[in-house]
Amino acid sequence: MQPAVSLSAALPDGLPVIRDGVQVFMRRIFGARGRATTGDADAGLCGPGSPSWRIIAEPAAIAGGIRALLLQTLHPLAMAGVADHSRFRHDPLARLQSTSAWVTTATFGTTEEVVAAATAVRRAHRSVRGTAPDGRAYRAGDPALLAWVSMALTSSFLAADRLWAPRPVTAADADRFVAEQSRLAALLDERIALAPLRRDPEAGDRLRADEVALPLRDELPRSVAELAAALEAVAPELAAGAQARDAVRFLRWPPLPHAVRGAYLPLFAGAAGSLPRWQRRMLDVPVGRMGARAAVANAGNMLGLLRSAVGRSPAYTLAAARVAAA
């Protein structure tokens, strides 16, 4: 076992002496976390012991989130929505922070918090519509675009877990992770009313048991094999136009303090290096096999330091304490 893995296993919550300082860096990149609900035994739609809690709690998910943003830019309609409606030119990490907030709440929040977060995301999506450079109309609430964003996230988190987690999940748990993440993404679909779920004290149980009709859930993959097939089916639609390359340039060198940028850049390079070669070529990031391997290894070193310093995600720690206390 590598020293960093041994240390992180012995100190799952990191080193108290430097943890707070590193978490300041994390908040600069991923945004502040909301306060945890106290005294609520509802473990949400995933819960302790789930693959989602395990994968999203792992620092490797940080690089997975960056990888997902890079992958998402390859869909021209999704990228047009970002280019036309987001603040990434002035705040390149804003979208990373909003994505992180949704993933964290959806994974670790109570059912009420998950439904509230889904409602907020839907509200933000309603104004994101327009015409892409190729003349096609787009809207963020389009089920096809919601599916693409979800699959990019799920596949990237799995790739990060496989590459950088000390103990990657098993094949069976990887399938469960895909199914769990598809259930969460399906709540963003306007075809399902959320208000009744907010009033239903048994909503969490019904959602976990798949007793609530979720149209997008039926259209999303429920296993790793289905996810791979779905991504392959979308591949002919992918392209990196000027908007995508512009976004990647901002993500590659965001306006961050030097200390924060020094930690961010290896994660960005590793995330880019973990993409398939044809996707790296599209995005105009280094395509050499050896360079990609070196970038992935360097990201692993940085994640090992973060893991030893911070331990598991603070959101995981708060959620576990909430459930245990209740």
CORKA-V76655 format. One record per residue. RES is the residue in three letters. OMEGA is omega in degrees with one decimal (* if undefined). Layout:
<<RES & OMEGA> <RES & OMEGA>>
//
This chain:
<<MET & -178.7> <GLN & -178.5> <PRO & -179.0> <ALA & 178.4> <VAL & 179.3> <SER & -178.8> <LEU & -179.2> <SER & 177.2> <ALA & -179.9> <ALA & -178.9> <LEU & -175.7> <PRO & 178.6> <ASP & 174.8> <GLY & -180.0> <LEU & -175.9> <PRO & -174.7> <VAL & -174.6> <ILE & -175.9> <ARG & -175.7> <ASP & 179.5> <GLY & 179.3> <VAL & 179.9> <GLN & 172.8> <VAL & 176.1> <PHE & -178.6> <MET & -179.6> <ARG & 178.0> <ARG & -178.4> <ILE & -170.3> <PHE & 177.9> <GLY & -179.8> <ALA & 176.7> <ARG & 176.4> <GLY & 178.4> <ARG & 179.4> <ALA & 173.8> <THR & -178.0> <THR & 175.5> <GLY & -179.4> <ASP & -177.1> <ALA & -179.2> <ASP & -178.5> <ALA & 179.2> <GLY & -173.8> <LEU & 177.6> <CYS & 172.5> <GLY & 179.8> <PRO & -179.6> <GLY & -179.7> <SER & 174.2> <PRO & -179.7> <SER & 177.1> <TRP & -176.1> <ARG & -175.0> <ILE & -176.7> <ILE & 176.6> <ALA & -176.0> <GLU & 178.1> <PRO & 176.7> <ALA & 179.3> <ALA & 177.4> <ILE & 178.1> <ALA & 177.0> <GLY & 178.2> <GLY & 177.5> <ILE & 178.1> <ARG & -179.5> <ALA & 178.8> <LEU & 177.9> <LEU & -179.3> <LEU & -178.6> <GLN & -179.4> <THR & -177.1> <LEU & 174.8> <HIS & -173.1> <PRO & -178.4> <LEU & 176.7> <ALA & -179.5> <MET & 178.2> <ALA & 177.9> <GLY & 177.8> <VAL & -176.8> <ALA & -174.8> <ASP & -169.0> <HIS & -178.0> <SER & -178.7> <ARG & -168.6> <PHE & 178.7> <ARG & 179.4> <HIS & -180.0> <ASP & -173.0> <PRO & -177.6> <LEU & -177.0> <ALA & -178.5> <ARG & 176.1> <LEU & -179.7> <GLN & 179.5> <SER & 176.4> <THR & 179.2> <SER & -179.3> <ALA & 179.1> <TRP & -177.5> <VAL & -178.3> <THR & -179.4> <THR & -178.4> <ALA & -177.1> <THR & -170.3> <PHE & -176.5> <GLY & 171.7> <THR & 178.3> <THR & 179.3> <GLU & 179.9> <GLU & 179.4> <VAL & -179.1> <VAL & 177.5> <ALA & 178.9> <ALA & 177.8> <ALA & 177.2> <THR & 179.7> <ALA & 178.7> <VAL & 178.2> <ARG & -179.5> <ARG & 179.1> <ALA & -177.7> <HIS & -171.7> <ARG & -179.5> <SER & -177.9> <VAL & 178.7> <ARG & -178.7> <GLY & -178.5> <THR & 179.8> <ALA & 179.0> <PRO & 179.6> <ASP & 175.7> <GLY & -179.9> <ARG & 176.0> <ALA & 177.2> <TYR & 169.5> <ARG & -173.9> <ALA & -179.1> <GLY & 177.5> <ASP & -178.8> <PRO & 179.8> <ALA & 178.5> <LEU & 175.3> <LEU & 179.3> <ALA & -179.4> <TRP & -179.5> <VAL & 179.3> <SER & -178.3> <MET & 177.2> <ALA & 178.0> <LEU & -176.0> <THR & -178.7> <SER & -179.5> <SER & 176.3> <PHE & 177.7> <LEU & 178.2> <ALA & 179.0> <ALA & 178.6> <ASP & -179.2> <ARG & -175.0> <LEU & -165.5> <TRP & 179.2> <ALA & 178.3> <PRO & 179.1> <ARG & -179.4> <PRO & -179.4> <VAL & 177.4> <THR & 178.3> <ALA & 179.8> <ALA & 178.7> <ASP & 174.8> <ALA & 175.8> <ASP & 178.3> <ARG & 179.1> <PHE & 178.4> <VAL & -179.4> <ALA & 179.7> <GLU & -178.6> <GLN & 176.4> <SER & 177.4> <ARG & 180.0> <LEU & -179.1> <ALA & -177.7> <ALA & 178.3> <LEU & 179.7> <LEU & -177.0> <ASP & -178.0> <GLU & -178.1> <ARG & 177.0> <ILE & 179.5> <ALA & -178.6> <LEU & -176.4> <ALA & 178.3> <PRO & 179.5> <LEU & 179.8> <ARG & -179.1> <ARG & -174.0> <ASP & -179.1> <PRO & 179.3> <GLU & -176.5> <ALA & -179.1> <GLY & 179.4> <ASP & -178.0> <ARG & 178.3> <LEU & 179.7> <ARG & 179.5> <ALA & -178.7> <ASP & 178.2> <GLU & 176.6> <VAL & -179.5> <ALA & 178.9> <LEU & -175.7> <PRO & -177.4> <LEU & 177.6> <ARG & -180.0> <ASP & -178.7> <GLU & -178.7> <LEU & 179.9> <PRO & 178.8> <ARG & 178.1> <SER & 178.7> <VAL & 179.9> <ALA & 177.8> <GLU & 178.2> <LEU & 179.2> <ALA & 180.0> <ALA & 179.7> <ALA & 177.8> <LEU & 178.2> <GLU & 179.7> <ALA & -179.7> <VAL & -172.7> <ALA & -179.7> <PRO & -179.8> <GLU & -172.6> <LEU & 177.6> <ALA & 178.3> <ALA & 176.8> <GLY & -178.5> <ALA & -178.8> <GLN & -179.1> <ALA & -179.0> <ARG & 176.7> <ASP & 179.5> <ALA & -179.7> <VAL & 178.0> <ARG & 178.7> <PHE & 179.5> <LEU & -177.6> <ARG & -176.4> <TRP & -176.7> <PRO & 179.7> <PRO & -179.8> <LEU & 172.2> <PRO & -173.5> <HIS & -178.1> <ALA & 179.8> <VAL & 179.5> <ARG & 179.9> <GLY & 177.1> <ALA & -177.1> <TYR & -172.0> <LEU & 176.4> <PRO & 178.9> <LEU & 176.8> <PHE & -178.5> <ALA & 178.9> <GLY & 177.8> <ALA & 178.1> <ALA & -179.3> <GLY & -179.3> <SER & 177.9> <LEU & 174.2> <PRO & -174.0> <ARG & -177.4> <TRP & 176.7> <GLN & 176.2> <ARG & 179.3> <ARG & 178.2> <MET & -175.1> <LEU & 178.2> <ASP & 170.6> <VAL & -175.2> <PRO & -173.8> <VAL & -178.4> <GLY & -177.5> <ARG & -179.1> <MET & 177.9> <GLY & 178.7> <ALA & 178.9> <ARG & 179.4> <ALA & 179.5> <ALA & 178.5> <VAL & 179.3> <ALA & 179.3> <ASN & 176.7> <ALA & 177.2> <GLY & 177.4> <ASN & -180.0> <MET & 179.5> <LEU & 176.4> <GLY & 176.9> <LEU & 179.6> <LEU & -179.1> <ARG & -179.4> <SER & -176.9> <ALA & -170.6> <VAL & -175.4> <GLY & -178.4> <ARG & 178.2> <SER & 175.0> <PRO & 179.0> <ALA & 177.0> <TYR & -178.2> <THR & -179.8> <LEU & -179.2> <ALA & 179.2> <ALA & 178.7> <ALA & 179.2> <ARG & -178.0> <VAL & -179.0> <ALA & -178.3> <ALA & -179.1> <ALA & *>>
//
